[in-house]
Amino acid sequence: MIALRVLSRLLDYPDEALFSHHQNLIEALESAPELDPAQSARLVDFIHQLCARPLLDVQADYCELFDRGRATSLLLFEHVHGESRDRGQAMVDLLAQYRADGLELDSKELPDYLPLYLEYLACKTADEVRQGLEDIAPILALLAARLVERESPYADLFSALLTLSGTAIQPDALRPQVAQEARDDTPAALDAVWEEEQVKFLGEQGCASAQQAAHQRRFAAAVAPQYLDIAQATPRATGESA
């Protein structure tokens, strides 16, 4: 599926190759039958705006958006399992799925990295693509809502993916709750989440350490991404007809 290959490339880290060959991506989108003309035009506009800026600025903004904090991470299982043990097993299962379909990863990225997953789906049939995207549609909708809240043009890419999935999930239904989330990508938030607790030796009073740990837990809870109930994003939950 041409559109899926283009979206995979646009969601990956921007590099010189993307800038040098962006016109090829535009031509591919314009000939792709999977998206309607309006959606295709929005993606073409995204490419034009992206590649009109200095590459270093685009790369810095990309890292700021997708690599700081967890709310907009492109690692799919981050939004499902967080740091639980289930995440490791989910990685193993997804990697086994890749290998069963003849795909051996030579990338440094984890199996649940969204651009990698999209590239994998792009090699499959149209029905398999829709099913694969439908499986992650709740995550796509959540990311779309968060990116709209941050006024990021990358939101259009997630809207296109939801269109290709054929899902009824609507990101707009999540926006009121997303708007109430505390940001997890501020310097203070990152310090609170990643700061290591001071080491205390046996026999030392642990009061200060305990207070520090309690502060970190409270602050981390305040900025942690909300794993929303995606059922409310369906037409039935929003009062629309099924």
C-alpha positions as CSV (number, residue, x, y, z in Angstrom):
1,M,0.0,0.0,0.0
2,I,1.7,3.2,-1.3
3,A,0.1,5.6,1.2
4,L,1.2,3.5,4.2
5,R,4.8,3.4,2.9
6,V,4.8,7.2,2.7
7,L,3.3,7.6,6.1
8,S,5.8,5.2,7.6
9,R,8.6,7.3,6.1
10,L,7.1,10.6,7.3
11,L,6.8,9.3,10.8
12,D,10.4,8.1,10.9
13,Y,13.2,10.4,12.0
14,P,13.7,13.1,9.3
15,D,17.0,13.0,7.5
16,E,18.7,14.3,4.4
17,A,17.3,11.5,2.3
18,L,13.8,12.5,3.1
19,F,14.5,16.1,2.2
20,S,16.3,15.1,-1.0
21,H,13.5,12.8,-2.2
22,H,10.4,14.5,-0.8
23,Q,9.1,15.2,-4.3
24,N,9.0,11.4,-4.9
25,L,6.8,11.0,-1.8
26,I,4.4,13.7,-3.1
27,E,4.1,12.0,-6.4
28,A,3.5,8.7,-4.7
29,L,0.7,10.2,-2.6
30,E,-0.9,11.9,-5.6
31,S,-1.1,8.5,-7.3
32,A,-2.2,6.5,-4.2
33,P,-5.9,5.4,-4.4
34,E,-6.2,4.7,-0.7
35,L,-6.8,8.3,0.4
36,D,-9.4,10.8,-0.8
37,P,-8.1,13.9,-2.5
38,A,-8.6,16.2,0.5
39,Q,-6.6,13.9,2.8
40,S,-3.9,13.4,0.2
41,A,-3.7,17.2,-0.2
42,R,-3.2,17.7,3.5
43,L,-0.3,15.2,3.5
44,V,1.3,16.9,0.5
45,D,1.0,20.2,2.3
46,F,2.6,18.6,5.4
47,I,5.6,17.5,3.3
48,H,6.0,20.9,1.7
49,Q,6.0,22.7,5.0
50,L,8.3,20.1,6.6
51,C,10.9,20.3,3.9
52,A,10.8,24.1,3.5
53,R,12.5,24.4,6.9
54,P,16.1,23.7,7.9
55,L,16.7,20.0,8.4
56,L,18.4,20.6,11.8
57,D,15.3,22.5,13.1
58,V,13.0,19.8,11.9
59,Q,15.1,17.1,13.6
60,A,15.2,19.0,16.8
61,D,11.4,19.5,16.8
62,Y,10.9,15.8,16.0
63,C,13.0,14.7,19.0
64,E,11.2,17.3,21.2
65,L,7.8,15.9,20.1
66,F,8.3,12.1,20.1
67,D,11.3,11.4,22.2
68,R,10.7,13.6,25.3
69,G,8.2,12.1,27.7
70,R,5.9,9.2,27.0
71,A,2.6,10.7,26.0
72,T,3.5,11.0,22.3
73,S,6.0,8.1,22.1
74,L,6.0,6.2,18.8
75,L,6.6,2.9,20.7
76,L,3.2,1.3,20.5
77,F,3.4,-0.8,23.6
78,E,4.3,2.2,25.8
79,H,0.6,3.2,25.5
80,V,-0.7,-0.3,26.4
81,H,1.7,-1.8,28.9
82,G,3.9,1.0,30.1
83,E,6.8,-0.5,32.1
84,S,4.9,-3.7,33.1
85,R,6.3,-7.2,32.4
86,D,3.6,-7.7,29.8
87,R,5.5,-5.3,27.5
88,G,8.4,-7.7,27.1
89,Q,6.2,-10.6,26.2
90,A,4.3,-8.4,23.7
91,M,7.6,-7.5,22.1
92,V,8.5,-11.1,21.8
93,D,5.1,-12.0,20.2
94,L,5.3,-9.1,17.7
95,L,8.9,-10.1,16.7
96,A,7.7,-13.7,16.2
97,Q,4.9,-12.4,14.0
98,Y,7.4,-10.5,11.9
99,R,9.6,-13.6,11.5
100,A,6.6,-15.8,10.7
101,D,5.9,-13.5,7.7
102,G,9.6,-13.7,6.6
103,L,10.7,-10.4,8.1
104,E,14.1,-10.3,9.9
105,L,14.8,-7.0,11.6
106,D,18.2,-5.4,11.1
107,S,17.1,-2.1,12.5
108,K,18.1,-0.7,15.9
109,E,14.5,0.2,16.6
110,L,12.3,-1.9,18.8
111,P,9.6,-4.1,17.1
112,D,6.8,-1.8,18.3
113,Y,8.3,1.3,16.7
114,L,5.3,2.7,14.7
115,P,7.1,3.5,11.5
116,L,8.6,-0.1,11.5
117,Y,5.2,-1.6,12.1
118,L,3.7,0.5,9.3
119,E,6.4,-0.6,6.9
120,Y,5.7,-4.2,7.8
121,L,1.9,-3.8,7.2
122,A,2.6,-2.1,3.8
123,C,3.9,-5.4,2.5
124,K,0.6,-7.2,3.3
125,T,-2.8,-7.3,1.6
126,A,-5.4,-4.5,1.8
127,D,-7.5,-6.5,4.3
128,E,-4.5,-7.4,6.4
129,V,-3.5,-3.7,6.4
130,R,-6.9,-2.6,7.7
131,Q,-6.9,-5.3,10.4
132,G,-3.4,-4.4,11.5
133,L,-4.3,-0.7,11.7
134,E,-7.6,-1.5,13.4
135,D,-5.6,-3.4,16.1
136,I,-3.7,-0.2,17.0
137,A,-6.5,2.3,16.2
138,P,-7.1,3.2,19.9
139,I,-3.4,4.2,20.2
140,L,-3.5,6.1,16.9
141,A,-6.6,8.0,18.1
142,L,-5.0,8.8,21.4
143,L,-1.8,10.1,19.7
144,A,-3.8,12.1,17.2
145,A,-5.7,13.8,20.1
146,R,-2.5,14.6,21.9
147,L,-0.9,16.0,18.8
148,V,-3.9,18.2,18.1
149,E,-3.7,19.5,21.6
150,R,0.0,20.4,21.0
151,E,-0.9,22.0,17.7
152,S,1.4,19.7,15.8
153,P,1.0,19.1,12.1
154,Y,1.9,15.5,12.7
155,A,-1.7,15.0,13.8
156,D,-2.7,14.8,10.1
157,L,-0.6,11.7,9.6
158,F,-2.4,9.9,12.4
159,S,-5.8,11.0,11.0
160,A,-4.8,9.5,7.7
161,L,-3.8,6.2,9.4
162,L,-7.2,6.1,11.1
163,T,-8.9,6.6,7.7
164,L,-7.0,3.7,6.3
165,S,-8.0,1.5,9.2
166,G,-11.7,2.0,8.5
167,T,-12.3,2.4,12.3
168,A,-15.1,4.3,13.8
169,I,-12.9,5.6,16.6
170,Q,-12.9,9.4,16.7
171,P,-9.9,11.3,18.1
172,D,-12.1,14.4,18.7
173,A,-14.0,12.5,21.4
174,L,-10.7,12.2,23.4
175,R,-9.7,15.8,23.2
176,P,-11.6,17.0,26.3
177,Q,-9.8,14.5,28.5
178,V,-6.5,14.9,26.8
179,A,-6.7,18.6,27.4
180,Q,-6.7,17.9,31.1
181,E,-3.5,15.8,31.1
182,A,-0.4,17.3,32.7
183,R,2.5,17.5,30.3
184,D,5.2,14.8,30.9
185,D,7.8,16.4,28.7
186,T,8.8,19.5,30.7
187,P,12.2,19.6,32.4
188,A,10.7,19.4,35.8
189,A,8.5,16.4,34.9
190,L,11.4,14.5,33.3
191,D,13.6,15.2,36.3
192,A,11.0,13.8,38.6
193,V,10.4,10.7,36.7
194,W,14.0,9.7,36.0
195,E,15.7,11.0,39.1
196,E,17.3,8.2,41.0
197,E,16.7,8.0,44.7
198,Q,19.7,8.7,46.9
199,V,21.4,5.6,48.2
200,K,21.1,5.1,52.0
201,F,23.4,2.7,53.9
202,L,22.2,0.4,56.6
203,G,21.7,2.2,59.9
204,E,21.2,5.6,58.3
205,Q,18.0,7.4,58.9
206,G,15.9,7.1,55.8
207,C,13.5,9.9,56.4
208,A,14.9,12.3,53.8
209,S,15.1,9.5,51.3
210,A,11.5,8.5,52.0
211,Q,10.3,12.1,51.6
212,Q,12.2,12.3,48.3
213,A,10.7,9.1,47.0
214,A,7.2,10.2,48.0
215,H,7.6,13.5,46.2
216,Q,8.8,11.7,43.1
217,R,5.8,9.3,43.1
218,R,3.4,12.2,43.5
219,F,5.0,14.3,40.8
220,A,5.4,11.4,38.4
221,A,1.7,10.4,38.9
222,A,0.7,14.0,38.1
223,V,2.5,14.0,34.8
224,A,2.1,10.4,33.6
225,P,0.2,10.0,30.4
226,Q,-3.5,9.1,30.9
227,Y,-4.3,5.7,29.3
228,L,-7.8,6.7,28.4
229,D,-10.8,4.5,28.0
230,I,-10.9,4.4,24.2
231,A,-14.5,3.1,24.1
232,Q,-15.8,6.6,24.5
233,A,-14.3,7.5,21.1
234,T,-16.6,5.2,19.2
235,P,-19.8,6.6,17.5
236,R,-22.0,4.6,19.8
237,A,-20.5,6.2,22.9
238,T,-20.7,9.7,21.5
239,G,-24.4,9.4,20.6
240,E,-23.9,9.0,16.9
241,S,-25.5,6.2,14.9
242,A,-23.5,3.0,14.5
